Amino acid sequence: MGNLLYIVAVVLVILWAIGFVGYSMGGIVHILLVIALISVILRIIQGRRPL
């Protein structure tokens, strides 16, 4: 279950890159990217091992 968070984060980063280049998904992808980064940071702060 822990790896699922990182898979989602990677997918969101890829979608953000596509949206940044194409401007087709713009704001929604940026919001999802911020949510993914916050969840990864919280996981690191809680002391769980990344990947």
Phi and psi in degrees as a GROMACS rama.xvg file:
@    title "Ramachandran Plot"
@    xaxis  label "Phi"
@    yaxis  label "Psi"
@TYPE xy
-65.9799  -37.6623  GLY-2
-68.797  -24.0884  ASN-3
-60.8704  -37.2641  LEU-4
-61.0041  -42.7523  LEU-5
-72.2292  -33.4896  TYR-6
-63.672  -44.3796  ILE-7
-62.9161  -41.6945  VAL-8
-62.1906  -42.7203  ALA-9
-64.9379  -42.7369  VAL-10
-61.5612  -42.0393  VAL-11
-66.538  -36.3368  LEU-12
-64.4137  -41.4991  VAL-13
-64.4304  -44.5721  ILE-14
-63.326  -36.872  LEU-15
-63.5263  -43.0912  TRP-16
-61.8127  -41.8319  ALA-17
-64.4682  -44.3484  ILE-18
-66.0532  -35.3703  GLY-19
-66.1558  -38.8572  PHE-20
-75.2722  -43.3274  VAL-21
-95.1235  -15.7243  GLY-22
57.2307  16.523  TYR-23
-81.6215  -32.7174  SER-24
-107.088  -11.8477  MET-25
26.5326  -106.168  GLY-26
-63.7519  -38.6976  GLY-27
-63.3473  -43.1855  ILE-28
-66.0268  -38.3487  VAL-29
-65.0274  -39.6051  HIS-30
-64.3673  -43.5311  ILE-31
-64.0271  -37.7829  LEU-32
-62.6177  -43.8117  LEU-33
-61.9998  -42.392  VAL-34
-62.3952  -42.3479  ILE-35
-64.2858  -42.9422  ALA-36
-65.1119  -40.4483  LEU-37
-62.2666  -42.3155  ILE-38
-66.1553  -37.3617  SER-39
-67.9584  -42.9832  VAL-40
-62.793  -43.1091  ILE-41
-61.4553  -39.1707  LEU-42
-64.6083  -40.4113  ARG-43
-67.4996  -42.2649  ILE-44
-62.7509  -36.7424  ILE-45
-70.8479  -8.50863  GLN-46
90.6703  10.7453  GLY-47
-79.5892  148.057  ARG-48
-75.5425  126.306  ARG-49
-71.8309  140.817  PRO-50
